[in-house]
Amino acid sequence: MNINTKITELLNIRYPIIQGGMVWAAGWKLASVVSNNGGLGLIGAGSMKPELLEEHINKCKAATSNPFGVNVPLLRGDAADLIDVVTKAGVKVVFTAAGHPGKFIEQLKSSGAKVVHVVASVKFAKKAESVECDAIVGEGVEAGGHNGLDETTTLSLIPQLVDAVNIPVIAAGGIASGQQILASLALGAEGVQIGTAFAATKESSMHQLYKDKVIEAGDNATMLILKKVGMARVIKSPFTEKIMQSEIAGADEERLRTLLGKKKEMAGMFEGNFDEGMMEAGQSAGLVKDLLSVDELFAKMLNEIKESSSRINNSVSC
C-alpha cells in the first residue's frame, strides 16, 4: 500500500502515521519499531533527563535506519538542555509541545531538523507557522494527557486548521484505527499522530496494568480532570474520583495541586499504581481490544484503511 502525502514527503516516511512521544511509554524500543514499520517513531523526552535522552537516541539509531524523532515539552525547566542533546545528536525530526517553539526554532533549524509543533487551536497554529515550523499537530480534546482548554474535538479542529495555515496539518486525538486515519485524510490532514493505541502495545514501556486498563476500557472509561491546573484526560480511577469530587466541591488551584502531588503519571503509567497514580489515555482506549505488537497494529490499521477505502469507493459516486 502506498499513502503519499505532504507529511510522508516532509519526514521521509512510508506511511503518514506518527507515534506520539508519550511520557513513560515512548522510549527507543517503541520508537524504533514504529519507524521500522514505515511510520515515524518518537522518543518522549518528557520523562527523561538529558543523559537518559542521549542514551535513548543512540539506541534508536542502532535499532533503525529509518527516520525517527524526539518530542520535547517546552515548559520543562531543562527544555534547553534537552534541545541541546537533540541537536548535538543530529536528530532530524523534532516535535515540540506545551510552550512556544520560537525560542528554539533557529537552533533546531540550523541543525537540519524538521520542526513540528502540537497545537489545540487556530490561534496557536498560526503562531507556529509564523515562526517557521514545518508542520503542526492539531490535537483534539479526545486525546490522552494534557489538552487545550477550549475542548475542541478533532473532527471540528482539523478542517479549521487546514483552512487557517499553509503548512501540513497532522490530526491527533482519539485516533486508533485505519478508518480514523482515512477520515483524517478526508478532513484535509496530511497524517495522523496516534498515542494510546501505541502506548498499549507490547513494545511500549508502560506498566502491564496500564495496558490492561486500556484494553478493558469502554467508551466512557476516560475523563477530563484538573481544568484549573492543566487539564488532562485520564482513565477513571479512585484517584481521579477524588480529584473530581474536590473540583465539584470548588477546590481552588492550591488545593488541587496539593491533591495532585508529584509524579502521579509515573506512579500510574510506569509503576502500575491504579489507586493513587494517574493513567493518561485518550478516548480511543475504547477501540483498543487486544495487546498487540507494533507489527500487528500496523498490519491491522493498514488493512482497515484498505477495506474502508474500498467501501467508500463502492458507496460514493461522483
Secondary structure, 3 states (H helix, E strand, C coil): CCCCCHHHHHHCCCCCEEECCCCCCCCHHHHHHHHHCCCEEEEEHHHCCHHHHHHHHHHHHHHCCCCEEEEEECCCCCHHHHHHHHHHCCCCEEEEECCCHHHCHHHHHHCCCEEEEEECCHHHHHHHHHCCCCEEEEECCCCCEECCCCCCCHHHHHHHHHHHCCCCEEEECCCCCHHHHHHHHHCCCCEEEECHHHHCCCCCCCCHHHHHHHHHCCCCCEEEECCCCCCEEEECCHHHHHHHHHHHCCCCHHHHHHHHCCCHHHHHHHCCCCCCCCCECCHHHHHCCCCCCHHHHHHHHHHHHHHHHHHHHHHCCC
